[in-house]
């Protein structure tokens, strides 16, 4: 998570969808290199549905020492799944 702090990418809560949407993803940024696009809506992290702040904080704490993150986003009408391997 700390790698993304220096970027302009943010997660903004969309009340109409009850999901967080990525905003400010720019070409060449780490977020873009990870495959994310502006407007992608975060659905889940390692099986935890991220539908509010409590779920997001839970996912962060539960995956603090994870070596792999499975992330699902909704891009338009399609689901896109990513698996990230974290190297210490």
GIGI-V923102 format. One record per backbone hydrogen bond with DSSP energy under -1.0 kcal/mol. NH is the residue of the N-H (numbers start at 1). CO is the residue of the C=O. E is the energy in kcal/mol with one decimal. If there is no record, write none. Layout:
BEGIN
nh = <NH;NH>
co = <CO;CO>
e = <E;E>
END
This chain:
BEGIN
nh = <4;7;10;12;14;18;19;21;22;23;29;33;34;35;36;39;40;41;42;43;44;45;46;48;50;51;56;57;58;59;60;61;62;63;66;69;71;72;73;74;75;78;80;82;84;86>
co = <1;4;23;21;19;14;14;12;40;10;26;29;30;32;31;22;37;74;20;72;72;48;70;45;43;49;52;53;54;55;56;57;58;59;63;84;82;44;80;41;78;75;73;71;69;67>
e = <-1.3;-1.6;-2.9;-2.8;-3.4;-1.5;-1.4;-3.0;-2.9;-2.8;-2.2;-2.5;-1.8;-1.7;-2.1;-3.4;-2.2;-2.5;-2.8;-2.9;-1.6;-1.9;-3.2;-2.1;-2.5;-1.1;-2.0;-2.7;-2.3;-2.4;-2.1;-2.4;-2.9;-1.5;-1.2;-2.8;-2.6;-2.3;-2.7;-2.7;-3.0;-2.0;-2.8;-3.1;-3.2;-2.8>
END
